[in-house]
Amino acid sequence: MTHTNLSFTIGATLVLASVVRAQTAPLTPYQTLGRGVLRELVETNTTYSAGSTTKAAELLAARFRAAGFPANDVQIVGPDTGRDARNRNLVVRYRGRGTRRPILLIGHLDVVEARRADWVLDPFVLTERDGHFYGRGTLDMKNGAASWVSALLRMKQEAFVPAGDYVLALTAGEEGGGGYNGVQWLLAQRRDLLGDPAYVLNADAGGGELRDGKPIAMDVQAAEKVFQTFRLTVRNPGGHSSLPEKDNAIYRLARALDRLAGYDFPAQTDAITRAYFARTAGLTTGELAADLRAVSATNAPDSVAVARLSARSPFYNAQLRTTCVATMIEGGHAVNALPQRVAATVNCRMFPGVDAATVERALRTVVADSAVEITRADTAVPSPPSIMPSAVEDVIRSVTGSIWGPLPVIPEMETGATDGLFLRNAGFPVFGVSGYFVDPNIPADTRAHGLNERISVKGFYDQIEFTYRLLKAL
């Protein structure tokens, strides 16, 4: 072996050793706390079908009481009879000096269903693999709940006294199931626990944006789409499967859904989405930057730019229009019988300002078949936009810069729906703020509600640090 090769080998060995040490570096006490809270939450099944947010609330309540929070400031509330007794809410008050109004921190404890047979890993075991934490709710949104909890516990341990109270509400029912929603229940039954907050911070929205793996912006959710579900139903006399007819309920519904799949609602923008597109355009180059500028220029965006952006990613498409998509289907009553009833659930996310009647008329036009019944499965609740105070935006910008360097703070419209809409309708400004970064155009980064949901390990540790610094700074 030559001297050069020996030097190279020694150097490579030292580099490898340093990488291994970095990968196995011990966690800080705060990271250990955050990881423990996240594990506790993920490994508590909080689906509506088989889980319990009450159990998760009790586990977190025990942590707060052990940290020295008075019993009266740690409450588990909600329906106490029937099935919803399994799905109660946690409300914790962190006492401040009283020199500012309370700030309400919200998130939800429940998660969407997850079938073990479909997942590579057990969805209700927190698994660390290839730099990620896997488990149902890691992204939506037990990471956010863990960040609120961990930050408040750390502040309590440090005997930090904020200017005003923080009120934490971790609730049930955000993901649906049973018709009971924890935030609605609190507003109707225990509004006294929420106090009179100056504003609400929602960890179920907003967050950092990545491009090519690098942080480019901190997005703050200031508006959100409106949730509306429709049912498409076809009925038929049916009969024996040995005597098939051309008028088959399954085929008829399939043709209607195929027409819906090929339809795009008209593109539109508003003040918040135009601001998002305009500011994001400055963070990129080339055709993408030109298209973002084009759609930010007017309420009637350029059709060519709209088409390119919509094809580029589901995220841009959803930012530009109302969307409706089939999510569930059911039908038939026997393997040897013609179907008598077939139905599909179509979930729509309506652009702010678009009403359910307009969307329903569009669906009827697209389906173009009077034999397909179209009914509303729920009632849409509009969510008016919130205007962020400049002082709060300045704090978010400063805290973001302390971790990731100077980044713009950009308002955004949430393409989904959150519990923030109920609080907005109650008169409280709501801002989606999360310290977790994703690239919204990469499906592997956005597995909420999907298979093998995951978050970056480093991203989670950065998130809890951001949350801690933000609450202290506010």
C-alpha positions as CSV (number, residue, x, y, z in Angstrom):
1,M,0.0,0.0,0.0
2,T,1.4,3.4,-0.9
3,H,1.7,6.3,1.5
4,T,-1.0,8.1,-0.5
5,N,-3.4,5.2,-0.3
6,L,-2.6,4.8,3.4
7,S,-3.3,8.4,4.0
8,F,-6.6,8.2,2.1
9,T,-7.7,5.1,4.0
10,I,-6.9,6.7,7.3
11,G,-8.7,9.9,6.3
12,A,-11.7,8.0,5.1
13,T,-11.8,6.0,8.3
14,L,-11.8,9.1,10.3
15,V,-14.6,10.7,8.3
16,L,-16.6,7.5,8.6
17,A,-16.1,7.4,12.3
18,S,-17.2,11.0,12.6
19,V,-20.3,10.3,10.6
20,V,-21.1,7.3,12.9
21,R,-20.6,9.4,16.0
22,A,-22.9,12.1,14.5
23,Q,-25.5,9.5,13.8
24,T,-25.3,8.0,17.2
25,A,-24.9,11.3,19.2
26,P,-26.9,11.1,22.4
27,L,-30.2,13.0,22.5
28,T,-30.5,16.2,24.6
29,P,-32.9,16.0,27.5
30,Y,-35.4,18.0,25.5
31,Q,-35.2,15.7,22.5
32,T,-35.6,12.7,24.8
33,L,-38.7,14.3,26.2
34,G,-40.1,15.1,22.8
35,R,-39.4,11.6,21.5
36,G,-41.1,10.1,24.6
37,V,-44.2,12.2,24.2
38,L,-44.4,11.4,20.5
39,R,-44.0,7.7,21.2
40,E,-46.7,7.8,23.8
41,L,-49.1,9.4,21.4
42,V,-48.4,7.3,18.4
43,E,-48.6,4.1,20.4
44,T,-52.0,5.1,21.8
45,N,-54.5,4.1,19.2
46,T,-56.8,7.2,18.8
47,T,-58.8,6.1,15.7
48,Y,-62.6,6.5,16.1
49,S,-63.3,2.8,15.3
50,A,-61.1,1.2,17.9
51,G,-59.1,3.8,19.8
52,S,-59.5,6.4,22.5
53,T,-58.4,10.0,22.7
54,T,-59.5,9.8,26.4
55,K,-56.6,7.4,27.0
56,A,-54.1,9.7,25.2
57,A,-55.4,12.7,27.2
58,E,-55.0,10.8,30.5
59,L,-51.4,9.9,29.6
60,L,-50.6,13.6,28.8
61,A,-52.5,14.9,31.9
62,A,-50.3,12.7,34.1
63,R,-47.2,14.3,32.6
64,F,-48.5,17.8,33.3
65,R,-49.5,17.0,36.9
66,A,-46.1,15.4,37.5
67,A,-44.5,18.6,36.2
68,G,-46.3,20.6,38.9
69,F,-49.4,21.9,37.0
70,P,-52.3,22.4,39.5
71,A,-55.0,19.8,39.1
72,N,-57.6,22.5,38.2
73,D,-55.4,23.6,35.3
74,V,-55.3,20.1,33.8
75,Q,-58.8,19.0,32.7
76,I,-60.1,16.1,30.6
77,V,-63.5,17.1,29.4
78,G,-66.1,15.9,26.9
79,P,-69.1,13.6,26.7
80,D,-69.1,11.2,29.6
81,T,-71.6,8.7,28.3
82,G,-71.9,6.5,25.3
83,R,-69.2,5.9,22.7
84,D,-67.9,9.4,22.7
85,A,-66.8,9.0,26.4
86,R,-63.8,7.2,24.8
87,N,-63.0,10.4,22.9
88,R,-62.6,13.3,25.3
89,N,-60.4,16.4,25.2
90,L,-57.4,17.6,27.2
91,V,-57.3,21.3,28.2
92,V,-54.3,22.6,30.1
93,R,-53.7,26.2,31.3
94,Y,-50.2,27.5,31.8
95,R,-50.4,30.5,34.0
96,G,-48.7,33.8,33.1
97,R,-48.3,37.2,34.6
98,G,-51.6,38.5,33.1
99,T,-50.0,41.3,31.2
100,R,-51.5,40.0,27.9
101,R,-54.6,38.1,26.9
102,P,-54.3,34.3,26.7
103,I,-53.0,32.6,23.6
104,L,-54.9,29.4,22.7
105,L,-52.8,26.5,21.3
106,I,-54.8,23.8,19.5
107,G,-54.3,20.4,17.9
108,H,-56.2,17.1,17.7
109,L,-55.4,13.8,19.3
110,D,-57.5,11.6,16.9
111,V,-56.1,10.0,13.7
112,V,-57.6,8.5,10.6
113,E,-57.9,4.7,10.4
114,A,-54.9,2.6,9.6
115,R,-55.1,-1.1,8.8
116,R,-52.0,-3.1,10.0
117,A,-52.3,-5.4,6.9
118,D,-51.8,-2.5,4.6
119,W,-48.7,-1.0,6.3
120,V,-45.1,-2.2,6.0
121,L,-44.7,-1.4,9.7
122,D,-47.2,-1.4,12.6
123,P,-49.0,1.9,12.4
124,F,-49.3,2.1,16.2
125,V,-45.7,1.5,17.0
126,L,-43.3,4.4,16.7
127,T,-40.5,3.1,14.5
128,E,-37.3,4.9,13.7
129,R,-35.8,3.9,10.4
130,D,-33.8,5.5,7.6
131,G,-33.9,8.9,9.3
132,H,-37.6,8.9,9.8
133,F,-40.2,8.2,12.5
134,Y,-43.0,6.0,11.1
135,G,-46.4,5.6,12.6
136,R,-50.0,6.8,12.2
137,G,-50.3,10.4,13.2
138,T,-46.6,11.2,13.0
139,L,-47.4,13.9,10.5
140,D,-51.1,14.5,11.1
141,M,-50.7,15.6,13.8
142,K,-49.2,13.9,16.8
143,N,-45.9,15.6,16.0
144,G,-47.6,19.0,16.5
145,A,-49.3,17.9,19.7
146,A,-46.0,16.5,21.0
147,S,-44.3,19.9,20.2
148,W,-46.9,21.9,22.2
149,V,-46.7,19.5,25.2
150,S,-42.9,19.2,25.2
151,A,-42.5,23.0,25.0
152,L,-44.9,23.7,27.9
153,L,-43.3,21.0,30.0
154,R,-39.8,22.4,29.4
155,M,-40.9,25.9,30.2
156,K,-42.5,24.7,33.4
157,Q,-39.3,22.9,34.4
158,E,-37.4,26.1,33.8
159,A,-39.9,28.0,36.0
160,F,-40.5,30.3,33.0
161,V,-43.5,32.7,33.5
162,P,-44.9,34.0,30.3
163,A,-46.5,37.5,30.0
164,G,-50.0,35.9,29.7
165,D,-51.6,32.5,30.0
166,Y,-51.2,29.7,27.4
167,V,-54.2,27.5,27.0
168,L,-53.6,24.1,25.3
169,A,-56.6,22.3,23.8
170,L,-55.9,18.8,22.3
171,T,-59.2,17.5,21.1
172,A,-61.1,14.6,19.6
173,G,-63.2,14.3,16.4
174,E,-61.2,16.4,14.0
175,E,-60.8,13.5,11.6
176,G,-64.5,12.7,11.7
177,G,-66.4,9.7,13.1
178,G,-69.6,9.8,15.1
179,G,-70.4,13.4,14.3
180,Y,-68.8,14.7,17.6
181,N,-66.1,17.3,17.4
182,G,-64.1,18.3,20.4
183,V,-63.6,22.0,19.5
184,Q,-67.3,22.5,18.8
185,W,-68.1,20.8,22.1
186,L,-65.7,23.0,24.0
187,L,-67.1,26.2,22.4
188,A,-70.7,25.1,23.2
189,Q,-70.2,23.4,26.7
190,R,-66.9,24.6,28.3
191,R,-66.0,27.9,26.7
192,D,-64.8,29.0,30.1
193,L,-61.8,26.8,29.8
194,L,-60.7,28.5,26.6
195,G,-61.0,32.0,28.1
196,D,-60.8,35.0,25.8
197,P,-57.7,34.4,23.6
198,A,-56.1,37.2,21.7
199,Y,-55.6,34.6,18.9
200,V,-55.2,30.9,18.3
201,L,-52.1,29.0,17.1
202,N,-52.9,25.8,15.3
203,A,-50.1,23.2,14.9
204,D,-52.3,21.3,12.4
205,A,-51.4,23.8,9.6
206,G,-48.7,25.9,8.2
207,G,-45.0,24.9,8.6
208,G,-41.8,25.2,6.7
209,E,-41.4,24.6,3.0
210,L,-38.4,22.7,1.5
211,R,-37.1,22.9,-2.1
212,D,-34.4,20.4,-3.1
213,G,-34.1,19.5,0.6
214,K,-33.3,23.1,1.7
215,P,-35.6,25.3,3.8
216,I,-36.9,28.2,1.6
217,A,-39.8,29.7,3.6
218,M,-42.0,29.5,6.7
219,D,-45.6,29.3,5.7
220,V,-48.3,30.5,8.0
221,Q,-51.8,29.3,7.4
222,A,-54.2,32.2,7.3
223,A,-57.1,30.6,5.4
224,E,-58.4,27.2,4.5
225,K,-60.7,25.4,2.1
226,V,-64.2,24.4,3.1
227,F,-65.0,20.7,3.6
228,Q,-68.2,19.3,1.9
229,T,-69.0,15.7,1.2
230,F,-71.6,14.4,-1.4
231,R,-73.1,11.0,-1.9
232,L,-73.7,9.7,-5.4
233,T,-76.2,6.8,-5.4
234,V,-77.6,4.6,-8.2
235,R,-80.6,2.3,-7.5
236,N,-81.8,-0.6,-9.7
237,P,-84.4,-3.4,-9.4
238,G,-81.5,-5.9,-9.7
239,G,-82.1,-9.5,-10.5
240,H,-80.3,-12.8,-11.0
241,S,-76.7,-12.5,-12.1
242,S,-77.3,-15.2,-14.8
243,L,-79.5,-12.7,-16.6
244,P,-77.4,-9.5,-16.9
245,E,-78.8,-6.4,-18.3
246,K,-77.1,-3.4,-19.8
247,D,-78.6,-1.1,-17.1
248,N,-76.2,-2.1,-14.3
249,A,-76.0,0.1,-11.2
250,I,-72.3,-0.5,-10.8
251,Y,-71.5,0.4,-14.4
252,R,-73.7,3.4,-14.3
253,L,-72.0,4.8,-11.2
254,A,-68.6,4.0,-12.6
255,R,-69.3,6.0,-15.8
256,A,-70.4,8.9,-13.6
257,L,-67.2,8.8,-11.5
258,D,-65.1,8.5,-14.6
259,R,-66.7,11.8,-15.9
260,L,-66.0,13.4,-12.6
261,A,-62.4,12.2,-12.7
262,G,-61.8,14.1,-15.9
263,Y,-63.3,17.4,-14.7
264,D,-61.4,20.3,-13.3
265,F,-63.2,23.1,-11.5
266,P,-62.4,26.6,-12.8
267,A,-59.1,28.1,-11.5
268,Q,-59.3,31.0,-9.1
269,T,-57.2,32.9,-6.6
270,D,-57.8,35.3,-3.7
271,A,-55.6,37.7,-1.8
272,I,-53.9,35.0,0.3
273,T,-53.2,32.6,-2.5
274,R,-51.9,35.4,-4.7
275,A,-49.6,36.5,-2.0
276,Y,-48.4,33.0,-1.6
277,F,-47.7,32.5,-5.3
278,A,-46.0,35.9,-5.6
279,R,-43.7,35.4,-2.7
280,T,-42.9,31.8,-3.6
281,A,-42.0,32.9,-7.1
282,G,-39.1,34.9,-5.7
283,L,-37.7,31.8,-4.2
284,T,-37.4,29.8,-7.5
285,T,-36.3,30.4,-11.1
286,G,-37.2,29.6,-14.7
287,E,-40.6,28.4,-15.9
288,L,-41.9,27.6,-12.4
289,A,-41.1,31.2,-11.2
290,A,-42.8,32.7,-14.3
291,D,-45.9,30.5,-13.8
292,L,-46.2,31.4,-10.1
293,R,-45.9,35.1,-11.0
294,A,-48.5,34.7,-13.7
295,V,-51.1,33.2,-11.4
296,S,-50.4,35.8,-8.7
297,A,-51.1,38.7,-10.9
298,T,-54.9,38.6,-11.1
299,N,-58.1,36.9,-9.9
300,A,-58.4,35.4,-13.3
301,P,-55.1,33.6,-13.6
302,D,-53.3,32.8,-16.9
303,S,-54.7,29.5,-18.2
304,V,-51.4,28.2,-19.6
305,A,-49.6,28.8,-16.3
306,V,-52.5,27.2,-14.4
307,A,-52.3,24.1,-16.6
308,R,-48.6,23.7,-16.1
309,L,-48.8,24.2,-12.3
310,S,-51.7,21.9,-11.9
311,A,-49.8,19.2,-13.8
312,R,-46.7,19.8,-11.8
313,S,-48.1,18.7,-8.5
314,P,-51.4,18.0,-6.6
315,F,-50.4,20.8,-4.2
316,Y,-50.4,23.6,-6.8
317,N,-53.6,22.2,-8.4
318,A,-55.4,22.3,-5.0
319,Q,-54.2,25.8,-4.4
320,L,-55.8,26.9,-7.6
321,R,-59.3,25.5,-7.5
322,T,-62.1,23.6,-5.7
323,T,-61.4,19.9,-5.9
324,C,-63.8,16.9,-5.6
325,V,-62.6,13.3,-5.5
326,A,-64.2,9.9,-4.9
327,T,-62.9,8.5,-1.6
328,M,-65.2,5.6,-0.8
329,I,-67.5,3.2,-2.7
330,E,-70.0,0.5,-1.7
331,G,-72.6,-1.6,-3.4
332,G,-74.1,-4.9,-4.2
333,H,-75.7,-7.4,-1.9
334,A,-74.8,-10.8,-3.2
335,V,-72.2,-12.4,-5.5
336,N,-74.9,-14.0,-7.6
337,A,-77.2,-11.0,-7.9
338,L,-77.4,-7.8,-10.0
339,P,-76.7,-4.8,-7.8
340,Q,-79.7,-3.0,-6.4
341,R,-77.9,-0.1,-4.9
342,V,-74.4,1.4,-5.4
343,A,-73.0,4.5,-3.8
344,A,-69.9,6.6,-3.8
345,T,-68.6,9.2,-1.3
346,V,-67.2,12.3,-3.1
347,N,-65.2,14.6,-0.8
348,C,-64.9,18.2,-2.0
349,R,-62.6,20.9,-0.7
350,M,-64.2,24.2,-1.8
351,F,-62.2,27.3,-2.4
352,P,-63.0,30.1,0.1
353,G,-66.1,31.9,-1.1
354,V,-67.5,29.0,-3.2
355,D,-70.7,27.6,-1.8
356,A,-72.0,24.0,-1.7
357,A,-74.9,24.8,-4.0
358,T,-72.5,26.0,-6.8
359,V,-70.4,22.8,-6.4
360,E,-73.5,20.6,-6.4
361,R,-74.7,22.2,-9.6
362,A,-71.3,21.5,-11.2
363,L,-71.4,17.9,-10.1
364,R,-74.9,17.4,-11.6
365,T,-73.7,18.9,-14.9
366,V,-70.6,16.7,-15.0
367,V,-72.3,13.5,-14.0
368,A,-75.1,14.3,-16.6
369,D,-77.3,11.4,-15.5
370,S,-80.5,11.8,-13.7
371,A,-80.4,8.2,-12.5
372,V,-77.4,9.2,-10.3
373,E,-78.8,10.7,-7.1
374,I,-76.6,13.5,-5.7
375,T,-77.1,14.4,-2.0
376,R,-75.1,16.3,0.6
377,A,-73.7,14.1,3.3
378,D,-72.8,17.0,5.6
379,T,-73.1,20.8,6.0
380,A,-70.2,23.0,4.9
381,V,-68.8,25.5,7.5
382,P,-67.1,28.5,5.9
383,S,-63.8,29.6,7.4
384,P,-63.1,33.3,7.0
385,P,-59.4,34.3,6.6
386,S,-57.4,35.7,9.5
387,I,-55.1,38.7,9.3
388,M,-51.9,38.2,11.3
389,P,-50.7,41.0,13.5
390,S,-47.3,42.3,12.3
391,A,-45.8,41.8,15.8
392,V,-46.7,38.1,15.7
393,E,-45.3,37.7,12.2
394,D,-42.1,39.4,13.4
395,V,-41.7,36.9,16.2
396,I,-42.2,34.0,13.9
397,R,-39.7,35.4,11.5
398,S,-37.1,36.0,14.3
399,V,-37.5,32.5,15.8
400,T,-37.4,30.9,12.4
401,G,-34.2,32.7,11.6
402,S,-32.6,31.6,14.9
403,I,-32.8,28.0,13.7
404,W,-32.8,27.9,9.9
405,G,-31.4,31.4,9.0
406,P,-33.3,34.2,7.4
407,L,-36.5,32.9,5.7
408,P,-39.5,34.8,4.4
409,V,-42.8,34.3,6.3
410,I,-45.5,33.6,3.7
411,P,-49.3,33.4,4.2
412,E,-50.9,30.3,2.8
413,M,-54.3,28.7,2.3
414,E,-54.6,25.2,3.8
415,T,-56.0,22.9,1.1
416,G,-57.5,20.7,3.8
417,A,-59.8,21.7,6.7
418,T,-58.9,22.1,10.3
419,D,-60.6,22.8,13.6
420,G,-59.4,26.4,13.2
421,L,-62.6,27.0,11.2
422,F,-64.8,26.6,14.3
423,L,-62.7,29.1,16.2
424,R,-62.6,31.5,13.3
425,N,-66.4,31.4,13.2
426,A,-66.5,32.1,16.9
427,G,-64.6,35.3,16.3
428,F,-61.0,34.3,17.1
429,P,-58.1,34.9,14.6
430,V,-56.4,31.5,13.9
431,F,-53.0,31.0,12.5
432,G,-51.5,27.7,11.4
433,V,-48.0,27.6,12.7
434,S,-45.7,24.5,12.7
435,G,-42.0,24.1,12.8
436,Y,-42.0,21.0,10.7
437,F,-40.7,21.4,7.1
438,V,-41.9,19.4,4.0
439,D,-41.7,19.8,0.3
440,P,-45.4,19.9,-0.6
441,N,-44.6,18.8,-4.2
442,I,-43.0,15.5,-3.1
443,P,-45.5,12.7,-2.2
444,A,-43.1,11.0,0.1
445,D,-43.0,14.1,2.3
446,T,-46.8,14.3,2.5
447,R,-48.1,10.9,3.7
448,A,-50.8,12.2,6.0
449,H,-53.9,10.0,5.9
450,G,-51.9,7.5,3.7
451,L,-49.8,4.4,4.1
452,N,-46.6,4.3,6.0
453,E,-47.0,7.8,7.4
454,R,-43.7,9.3,8.5
455,I,-41.7,12.4,9.5
456,S,-38.0,13.2,9.4
457,V,-36.3,12.5,12.8
458,K,-34.2,15.7,12.5
459,G,-37.2,17.6,11.3
460,F,-39.1,16.6,14.4
461,Y,-36.3,17.6,16.7
462,D,-36.1,21.0,14.9
463,Q,-39.9,21.3,15.2
464,I,-39.9,20.9,19.0
465,E,-37.1,23.4,19.4
466,F,-38.9,25.9,17.2
467,T,-42.1,25.5,19.2
468,Y,-40.2,26.0,22.5
469,R,-38.5,29.2,21.3
470,L,-41.7,30.5,19.8
471,L,-43.8,30.2,22.9
472,K,-41.0,31.8,25.0
473,A,-40.7,34.7,22.5
474,L,-44.4,35.4,22.4
